[in-house]
Amino acid sequence: MQVDQLVSELLARGDMNDDTTLELNRILSDWRADKLDPDDAAYLEALHARLLHLTPEPQDDLIAAPPAAPMRLDGLSIEEWRERALKAEAELAQLEDASKNG
């Protein structure tokens, strides 16, 4: 389905708030200018599928966003940072217990 069709179907519902309506119209303008951002195309497909209770299918006529690589900060993923934080909290609790009892 083309971007203009997706936007038309969403706007035809009549229940979009003003911000969403503006965003959909901006996406449509970008698409017409051949400047559609891949994130906007993915957002539009997901919104359309969710609101119209459809299963999203890959669309050849829309630019597909590449799969996002896991974000890393200082070489660690969010899961690795979480692990480190939990370990540090456990060590802190042990030190606090030792200082109270010792």
N, C-alpha and C positions, 0 to 999 in steps of 0.2 A: 504494500500500500504506500502511496506517495505521502509526503509530509503534509501537503495541502489537504488531503483526504483525512488524515489523522486529526489535524487541527480542526477541520470542519466538523467532524463527528464529536469531538470533545466540546467545542463551542455550542453545538446544536443541543447539548444537554440542558443548557440554560442555567446551570448551577455553579459555574466557575466564579470564584471571587475575582475582584478587579486585578489583583496582582498576577494571578494565574492567567487571566485573559490577556494582560499586557505581555506576559512572558511567552504565551503561545503565539501571539501576533509577531513578537520579535523573532522567534524561531522561524516562523513562516517567512518573514522578510529576509532573514539570513539565508534561508534555503533558496528563495527566489533569486537572490544575488549570488548564488553558488558559493556561499561562505558559511555553510552550516557546520558548527563545531560538533565533533563526534560525541562529546558529552551531552550536548543538547539533543542530538538524534536519539541517543540511548534513553535520556530522560523522557522524551516524547513517546517513544515506544512503550516504556514501562508504565507511564501514566495512562496511556490509552488502554493498555492491557488490563491494568488494575481497575480503572473506573468502568470499563465496559465488560469486565469479567471475562477476559480473553486470555488464552495462553500466548505469551509473546513468542513469535517465531522470527528467526533471522530474516531480515529484509534485504534483498539484493539492491533495492533502489535507495536505501539509506546508507550513510556511512556508518559502519560498525566501529564502536570503540574497541581498541585493543585491550586484552585482559590486563588489568592493573597488576603491576608487580608489587609484592608486599613492601610496604614502606619500611625503611631502615633508618635508624638514627644512630650515628656513631657505630655503624656496622651491625647493630642488633635490631631484630624485629620486635614488634610490640609484645609478642609472647615471651621473648627472651628478656625484655625489660621487666615484664610482670614477674617472671620467675625470680629475677634478681631482687626485685622489691620485696617479694614474699620471703625470700631467704634472709634478706637484711632485717625485716621485721621480726622474724623468728630469732635471729641472733641477738637483736636488741632486747627482746623479751627475756631471753636467757641471761643476758648481762644484768638486766634490771632485777630479775629473781636472785641472781648471785649476789648483787650488792645489797639487797634487802636481807638476805639470809646469812651473809658472810661477813 
